[in-house]
């Protein structure tokens, strides 16, 4: 009887065909989503890498320039201004906005009455359309707006929120914190509500107050979630450009020019798509590292 010299590949092939026949219609229903995901996400990413080595010209055609685009952006002073502004923006978002949803979630979880009303009230700013939001906060920051009117009535000096380089980025972060903390607050609140109530009851029996329950039960229980949310916020804020573009367009004097906004300006103002792609590649590498870190921490939390 002849011996098959390659039994394993045949066996693996038969297993593959069995699984394919078993899940054929499942794969067929999944195929459109995979195609759309590839066409509208991964193909632009791959083209971005390719275009970063080309001078893109829709009339005369693209021409290969090697690393010239990277040299161009690295010699641009606005690149380093945007990096500094982006880091400052990230630090402000963490210092001002990262702890707000945690504090609100803890405070709402400790309420004995009207907890549902507090959840809705905290989330309401998140549903305001951005067009209305920007108009509202422009009025709030106006020299004759409510903030400056209150300051002048108390005898203080008017603050130029929109034209002073010291206040412009702070003003944007304050607006975004007010508008966006509701969604993160609900995530933290869901994690807090999943903590066994027996732990809190046992702590109350032992005489623990509110602060001790928060310190020794609530915060340690959501520690991994806090770390993951911090990394996600770092990724999100490093791509921030919408508020900076809509409110001040990077001004005054490039004080709110972030890295992502610089990419937009290279692509759609200067029409230098090759340099914009090179900027995007550098940002992709940095965010890829943060995403990998988030993935590792997520696996650690699951284990």
C-alpha positions as a Markdown table, in Angstrom:
| # | Residue | x | y | z |
|---|---|---|---|---|
| 1 | Unk | 0.0 | 0.0 | 0.0 |
| 2 | Unk | 1.6 | 3.3 | -1.1 |
| 3 | Unk | 2.3 | 5.9 | 1.7 |
| 4 | Unk | 1.2 | 9.5 | 1.1 |
| 5 | Unk | 4.4 | 11.6 | 1.5 |
| 6 | Unk | 2.3 | 14.8 | 2.2 |
| 7 | Unk | -0.6 | 13.8 | 4.4 |
| 8 | Unk | -0.9 | 17.0 | 6.4 |
| 9 | Unk | -1.6 | 19.5 | 3.6 |
| 10 | Unk | -4.4 | 17.2 | 2.3 |
| 11 | Unk | -5.8 | 17.0 | 5.8 |
| 12 | Unk | -5.6 | 20.7 | 6.3 |
| 13 | Unk | -7.2 | 21.3 | 2.9 |
| 14 | Unk | -10.1 | 19.0 | 3.7 |
| 15 | Unk | -10.6 | 20.8 | 7.0 |
| 16 | Unk | -10.6 | 24.1 | 5.2 |
| 17 | Unk | -13.2 | 23.0 | 2.7 |
| 18 | Unk | -15.4 | 21.6 | 5.5 |
| 19 | Unk | -15.3 | 24.9 | 7.4 |
| 20 | Unk | -15.9 | 26.9 | 4.2 |
| 21 | Unk | -19.0 | 24.8 | 3.3 |
| 22 | Unk | -20.2 | 25.1 | 6.9 |
| 23 | Unk | -19.8 | 28.9 | 7.1 |
| 24 | Unk | -20.2 | 29.8 | 3.4 |
| 25 | Unk | -23.3 | 32.0 | 3.8 |
| 26 | Unk | -21.8 | 33.7 | 6.8 |
| 27 | Unk | -18.7 | 34.6 | 4.8 |
| 28 | Unk | -21.0 | 35.9 | 2.0 |
| 29 | Unk | -22.9 | 38.2 | 4.3 |
| 30 | Unk | -19.5 | 39.4 | 5.8 |
| 31 | Unk | -17.9 | 40.0 | 2.4 |
| 32 | Unk | -19.6 | 43.4 | 1.6 |
| 33 | Unk | -18.5 | 44.8 | 4.9 |
| 34 | Unk | -14.9 | 43.6 | 4.3 |
| 35 | Unk | -14.8 | 45.1 | 0.8 |
| 36 | Unk | -16.1 | 48.4 | 2.0 |
| 37 | Unk | -13.6 | 48.4 | 4.9 |
| 38 | Unk | -10.8 | 47.7 | 2.5 |
| 39 | Unk | -11.8 | 50.3 | -0.1 |
| 40 | Unk | -12.5 | 53.2 | 2.2 |
| 41 | Unk | -10.0 | 52.6 | 5.0 |
| 42 | Unk | -7.0 | 50.4 | 4.0 |
| 43 | Unk | -6.7 | 51.5 | 0.4 |
| 44 | Unk | -6.4 | 55.2 | 1.3 |
| 45 | Unk | -3.8 | 54.3 | 4.0 |
| 46 | Unk | -1.8 | 52.4 | 1.4 |
| 47 | Unk | -2.2 | 55.2 | -1.1 |
| 48 | Unk | -1.1 | 57.7 | 1.5 |
| 49 | Unk | 2.1 | 55.8 | 2.0 |
| 50 | Unk | 2.7 | 55.7 | -1.8 |
| 51 | Unk | 1.8 | 59.3 | -2.4 |
| 52 | Unk | 4.3 | 60.4 | 0.3 |
| 53 | Unk | 7.1 | 59.6 | -2.1 |
| 54 | Unk | 5.5 | 61.4 | -5.1 |
| 55 | Unk | 4.7 | 64.9 | -6.2 |
| 56 | Unk | 1.0 | 64.6 | -6.9 |
| 57 | Unk | -0.2 | 66.6 | -10.0 |
| 58 | Unk | -3.6 | 65.8 | -11.3 |
| 59 | Unk | -2.9 | 67.6 | -14.6 |
| 60 | Unk | 0.7 | 66.6 | -15.6 |
| 61 | Unk | 0.7 | 63.3 | -13.7 |
| 62 | Unk | 2.5 | 62.1 | -10.6 |
| 63 | Unk | 6.3 | 62.1 | -10.4 |
| 64 | Unk | 8.5 | 60.1 | -8.0 |
| 65 | Unk | 10.5 | 62.4 | -5.7 |
| 66 | Unk | 11.7 | 59.9 | -3.1 |
| 67 | Unk | 12.1 | 61.5 | 0.4 |
| 68 | Unk | 11.8 | 65.1 | -0.8 |
| 69 | Unk | 8.4 | 65.4 | 0.7 |
| 70 | Unk | 9.7 | 64.3 | 4.1 |
| 71 | Unk | 12.6 | 66.8 | 3.8 |
| 72 | Unk | 10.2 | 69.6 | 2.9 |
| 73 | Unk | 8.0 | 69.1 | 5.9 |
| 74 | Unk | 10.9 | 68.6 | 8.3 |
| 75 | Unk | 12.3 | 71.9 | 7.2 |
| 76 | Unk | 9.0 | 73.7 | 7.6 |
| 77 | Unk | 8.9 | 75.8 | 10.8 |
| 78 | Unk | 5.1 | 75.4 | 11.0 |
| 79 | Unk | 5.6 | 71.6 | 11.5 |
| 80 | Unk | 7.4 | 72.1 | 14.8 |
| 81 | Unk | 4.9 | 74.8 | 15.8 |
| 82 | Unk | 2.1 | 72.4 | 15.1 |
| 83 | Unk | 3.8 | 69.6 | 17.1 |
| 84 | Unk | 4.3 | 71.9 | 20.1 |
| 85 | Unk | 0.7 | 73.1 | 19.9 |
| 86 | Unk | -0.6 | 69.6 | 19.6 |
| 87 | Unk | 1.3 | 68.5 | 22.7 |
| 88 | Unk | 0.0 | 71.5 | 24.5 |
| 89 | Unk | -3.5 | 70.7 | 23.4 |
| 90 | Unk | -3.2 | 67.1 | 24.6 |
| 91 | Unk | -1.8 | 68.2 | 28.0 |
| 92 | Unk | -4.7 | 70.7 | 28.4 |
| 93 | Unk | -7.3 | 68.1 | 27.4 |
| 94 | Unk | -5.9 | 65.7 | 30.0 |
| 95 | Unk | -5.5 | 68.3 | 32.7 |
| 96 | Unk | -8.9 | 69.9 | 32.1 |
| 97 | Unk | -11.1 | 67.3 | 30.5 |
| 98 | Unk | -9.9 | 63.8 | 31.4 |
| 99 | Unk | -10.9 | 63.8 | 35.0 |
| 100 | Unk | -14.3 | 65.6 | 34.5 |
| 101 | Unk | -16.2 | 62.5 | 33.3 |
| 102 | Unk | -14.7 | 60.4 | 36.1 |
| 103 | Unk | -15.7 | 62.9 | 38.8 |
| 104 | Unk | -19.2 | 63.2 | 37.3 |
| 105 | Unk | -19.6 | 59.4 | 37.0 |
| 106 | Unk | -18.6 | 58.9 | 40.6 |
| 107 | Unk | -20.8 | 61.7 | 41.8 |
| 108 | Unk | -23.9 | 60.4 | 40.0 |
| 109 | Unk | -23.2 | 56.9 | 41.2 |
| 110 | Unk | -23.4 | 58.1 | 44.8 |
| 111 | Unk | -26.7 | 59.8 | 44.3 |
| 112 | Unk | -29.6 | 58.2 | 46.1 |
| 113 | Unk | -32.3 | 60.1 | 44.1 |
| 114 | Unk | -32.7 | 61.7 | 40.7 |
| 115 | Unk | -29.8 | 59.6 | 39.3 |
| 116 | Unk | -31.5 | 59.2 | 35.9 |
| 117 | Unk | -32.2 | 62.9 | 35.6 |
| 118 | Unk | -28.5 | 63.6 | 36.4 |
| 119 | Unk | -27.4 | 61.2 | 33.6 |
| 120 | Unk | -29.5 | 62.9 | 31.0 |
| 121 | Unk | -28.5 | 66.4 | 32.1 |
| 122 | Unk | -24.8 | 65.5 | 31.9 |
| 123 | Unk | -25.1 | 64.0 | 28.5 |
| 124 | Unk | -27.2 | 66.8 | 26.9 |
| 125 | Unk | -24.3 | 68.9 | 25.8 |
| 126 | Unk | -23.1 | 66.0 | 23.7 |
| 127 | Unk | -26.1 | 66.1 | 21.4 |
| 128 | Unk | -25.8 | 69.8 | 20.5 |
| 129 | Unk | -24.9 | 70.1 | 16.7 |
| 130 | Unk | -21.4 | 71.5 | 16.2 |
| 131 | Unk | -22.6 | 74.4 | 14.1 |
| 132 | Unk | -24.8 | 75.6 | 17.1 |
| 133 | Unk | -22.0 | 74.8 | 19.5 |
| 134 | Unk | -19.4 | 77.0 | 17.8 |
| 135 | Unk | -21.9 | 79.9 | 17.4 |
| 136 | Unk | -22.8 | 79.5 | 21.1 |
| 137 | Unk | -19.3 | 79.6 | 22.4 |
| 138 | Unk | -18.3 | 82.4 | 20.1 |
| 139 | Unk | -21.0 | 84.5 | 21.8 |
| 140 | Unk | -19.9 | 83.3 | 25.2 |
| 141 | Unk | -16.2 | 84.3 | 24.5 |
| 142 | Unk | -17.2 | 87.6 | 22.8 |
| 143 | Unk | -15.8 | 90.8 | 24.4 |
| 144 | Unk | -19.4 | 91.7 | 25.3 |
| 145 | Unk | -20.4 | 88.1 | 26.1 |
| 146 | Unk | -21.5 | 86.8 | 29.4 |
| 147 | Unk | -18.1 | 85.8 | 30.7 |
| 148 | Unk | -16.5 | 89.2 | 30.0 |
| 149 | Unk | -19.6 | 91.0 | 31.2 |
| 150 | Unk | -19.4 | 89.2 | 34.6 |
| 151 | Unk | -15.6 | 89.8 | 34.8 |
| 152 | Unk | -16.0 | 93.6 | 34.2 |
| 153 | Unk | -18.9 | 93.9 | 36.6 |
| 154 | Unk | -16.6 | 92.3 | 39.3 |
| 155 | Unk | -14.0 | 94.9 | 38.5 |
| 156 | Unk | -11.6 | 92.7 | 36.4 |
| 157 | Unk | -10.1 | 93.2 | 33.0 |
| 158 | Unk | -11.7 | 91.8 | 29.9 |
| 159 | Unk | -10.1 | 88.6 | 28.5 |
| 160 | Unk | -9.6 | 88.3 | 24.8 |
| 161 | Unk | -10.4 | 84.6 | 24.5 |
| 162 | Unk | -10.3 | 84.5 | 20.7 |
| 163 | Unk | -7.5 | 86.9 | 19.9 |
| 164 | Unk | -5.0 | 86.4 | 22.8 |
| 165 | Unk | -2.5 | 83.6 | 22.1 |
| 166 | Unk | -2.4 | 82.8 | 25.8 |
| 167 | Unk | -6.1 | 82.0 | 26.0 |
| 168 | Unk | -7.0 | 80.7 | 22.5 |
| 169 | Unk | -6.1 | 77.0 | 23.0 |
| 170 | Unk | -7.5 | 77.1 | 26.6 |
| 171 | Unk | -10.8 | 78.4 | 25.2 |
| 172 | Unk | -11.1 | 75.6 | 22.7 |
| 173 | Unk | -10.3 | 72.9 | 25.3 |
| 174 | Unk | -12.9 | 74.3 | 27.7 |
| 175 | Unk | -15.5 | 74.3 | 25.0 |
| 176 | Unk | -14.7 | 70.7 | 24.0 |
| 177 | Unk | -14.7 | 69.5 | 27.6 |
| 178 | Unk | -18.1 | 70.9 | 28.2 |
| 179 | Unk | -19.5 | 69.3 | 25.0 |
| 180 | Unk | -17.9 | 65.9 | 25.0 |
| 181 | Unk | -17.5 | 64.7 | 28.6 |
| 182 | Unk | -21.0 | 63.2 | 28.7 |
| 183 | Unk | -20.2 | 60.2 | 26.5 |
| 184 | Unk | -17.1 | 59.2 | 28.5 |
| 185 | Unk | -19.1 | 59.8 | 31.7 |
| 186 | Unk | -21.6 | 57.1 | 30.6 |
| 187 | Unk | -18.8 | 54.6 | 30.0 |
| 188 | Unk | -17.3 | 55.2 | 33.4 |
| 189 | Unk | -20.8 | 55.1 | 35.0 |
| 190 | Unk | -21.5 | 51.8 | 33.4 |
| 191 | Unk | -18.2 | 50.4 | 34.8 |
| 192 | Unk | -19.0 | 51.7 | 38.3 |
| 193 | Unk | -22.5 | 50.3 | 38.3 |
| 194 | Unk | -21.1 | 46.9 | 37.4 |
| 195 | Unk | -19.1 | 46.8 | 40.7 |
| 196 | Unk | -20.8 | 44.4 | 43.1 |
| 197 | Unk | -23.0 | 46.4 | 45.5 |
| 198 | Unk | -22.0 | 43.9 | 48.3 |
| 199 | Unk | -18.6 | 45.6 | 48.4 |
| 200 | Unk | -20.1 | 49.0 | 49.2 |
| 201 | Unk | -22.6 | 47.5 | 51.7 |
| 202 | Unk | -19.7 | 45.8 | 53.5 |
| 203 | Unk | -17.7 | 49.0 | 53.6 |
| 204 | Unk | -20.6 | 50.9 | 55.0 |
| 205 | Unk | -21.1 | 48.3 | 57.7 |
| 206 | Unk | -17.4 | 48.7 | 58.6 |
| 207 | Unk | -17.9 | 52.5 | 58.9 |
| 208 | Unk | -16.3 | 53.6 | 55.6 |
| 209 | Unk | -17.4 | 57.0 | 54.4 |
| 210 | Unk | -18.0 | 58.2 | 50.9 |
| 211 | Unk | -14.3 | 59.1 | 50.3 |
| 212 | Unk | -13.0 | 55.8 | 51.6 |
| 213 | Unk | -15.5 | 53.9 | 49.4 |
| 214 | Unk | -14.3 | 55.8 | 46.3 |
| 215 | Unk | -10.6 | 55.5 | 47.2 |
| 216 | Unk | -10.6 | 51.8 | 48.1 |
| 217 | Unk | -13.4 | 50.3 | 46.0 |
| 218 | Unk | -14.5 | 52.5 | 43.0 |
| 219 | Unk | -11.1 | 53.8 | 41.7 |
| 220 | Unk | -9.2 | 50.5 | 42.0 |
| 221 | Unk | -12.1 | 48.7 | 40.2 |
| 222 | Unk | -12.1 | 51.0 | 37.2 |
| 223 | Unk | -8.3 | 51.5 | 37.1 |
| 224 | Unk | -7.8 | 49.5 | 33.9 |
| 225 | Unk | -10.6 | 51.4 | 32.2 |
| 226 | Unk | -9.1 | 54.7 | 33.2 |
| 227 | Unk | -5.8 | 53.7 | 31.6 |
| 228 | Unk | -7.5 | 52.6 | 28.4 |
| 229 | Unk | -9.6 | 55.8 | 28.2 |
| 230 | Unk | -6.4 | 57.8 | 28.7 |
| 231 | Unk | -4.8 | 56.1 | 25.7 |
| 232 | Unk | -7.9 | 56.6 | 23.6 |
| 233 | Unk | -8.0 | 60.2 | 24.5 |
| 234 | Unk | -4.3 | 60.6 | 23.6 |
| 235 | Unk | -5.1 | 59.1 | 20.2 |
| 236 | Unk | -8.2 | 61.3 | 19.7 |
| 237 | Unk | -6.7 | 64.6 | 20.8 |
| 238 | Unk | -3.6 | 64.0 | 18.7 |
| 239 | Unk | -5.9 | 64.1 | 15.6 |
| 240 | Unk | -7.8 | 67.2 | 16.8 |
| 241 | Unk | -8.4 | 69.9 | 14.1 |
| 242 | Unk | -12.1 | 70.5 | 13.7 |
| 243 | Unk | -12.6 | 73.0 | 16.6 |
| 244 | Unk | -9.3 | 74.7 | 15.8 |
| 245 | Unk | -10.3 | 75.0 | 12.1 |
| 246 | Unk | -13.9 | 76.2 | 12.7 |
| 247 | Unk | -13.2 | 78.6 | 15.6 |
| 248 | Unk | -9.9 | 80.2 | 14.7 |
| 249 | Unk | -8.4 | 78.5 | 11.6 |
| 250 | Unk | -5.2 | 77.9 | 13.5 |
| 251 | Unk | -4.9 | 81.5 | 14.7 |
| 252 | Unk | -4.1 | 83.8 | 16.3 |
| 253 | Unk | -0.5 | 83.8 | 15.1 |
| 254 | Unk | -0.6 | 79.9 | 14.7 |
| 255 | Unk | -1.4 | 79.5 | 18.4 |
| 256 | Unk | -4.0 | 76.8 | 17.6 |
| 257 | Unk | -2.4 | 75.3 | 14.6 |
| 258 | Unk | -2.4 | 71.5 | 15.4 |
| 259 | Unk | -0.6 | 68.8 | 13.5 |
| 260 | Unk | -3.8 | 67.5 | 11.9 |
| 261 | Unk | -4.8 | 71.0 | 10.9 |
| 262 | Unk | -1.5 | 71.4 | 9.2 |
| 263 | Unk | -2.1 | 68.3 | 7.2 |
| 264 | Unk | -5.4 | 69.8 | 6.1 |
| 265 | Unk | -3.8 | 73.1 | 5.1 |
| 266 | Unk | -1.0 | 71.3 | 3.1 |
| 267 | Unk | -3.6 | 69.2 | 1.2 |
| 268 | Unk | -6.5 | 71.7 | 0.6 |
| 269 | Unk | -4.9 | 75.1 | 0.9 |
| 270 | Unk | -1.4 | 74.6 | -0.6 |
| 271 | Unk | -2.6 | 71.6 | -2.7 |
| 272 | Unk | 0.6 | 69.8 | -1.9 |
| 273 | Unk | -0.8 | 66.3 | -1.5 |
| 274 | Unk | 2.6 | 64.6 | -1.4 |
| 275 | Unk | 3.7 | 66.6 | 1.6 |
| 276 | Unk | 0.3 | 66.1 | 3.3 |
| 277 | Unk | 0.6 | 62.4 | 2.8 |
| 278 | Unk | 4.1 | 62.4 | 4.3 |
| 279 | Unk | 2.7 | 64.2 | 7.4 |
| 280 | Unk | -0.1 | 61.6 | 7.5 |
| 281 | Unk | 2.4 | 58.8 | 7.4 |
| 282 | Unk | 4.3 | 60.2 | 10.4 |
| 283 | Unk | 1.1 | 60.6 | 12.3 |
| 284 | Unk | 0.0 | 57.1 | 11.4 |
| 285 | Unk | 3.2 | 55.6 | 12.8 |
| 286 | Unk | 2.8 | 57.5 | 16.1 |
| 287 | Unk | -0.9 | 56.6 | 16.5 |
| 288 | Unk | -0.1 | 53.0 | 15.4 |
| 289 | Unk | 2.2 | 52.7 | 18.4 |
| 290 | Unk | -0.5 | 54.1 | 20.7 |
| 291 | Unk | -3.1 | 51.8 | 19.3 |
| 292 | Unk | -0.8 | 48.8 | 19.8 |
| 293 | Unk | -0.3 | 49.9 | 23.4 |
| 294 | Unk | -4.0 | 50.2 | 23.8 |
| 295 | Unk | -4.5 | 46.7 | 22.3 |
| 296 | Unk | -2.0 | 45.2 | 24.8 |
| 297 | Unk | -3.6 | 46.8 | 27.7 |
| 298 | Unk | -7.0 | 45.6 | 26.5 |
| 299 | Unk | -5.8 | 42.0 | 26.4 |
| 300 | Unk | -4.3 | 42.4 | 29.8 |
| 301 | Unk | -7.6 | 43.6 | 31.2 |
| 302 | Unk | -9.5 | 40.7 | 29.6 |
| 303 | Unk | -7.0 | 38.2 | 31.0 |
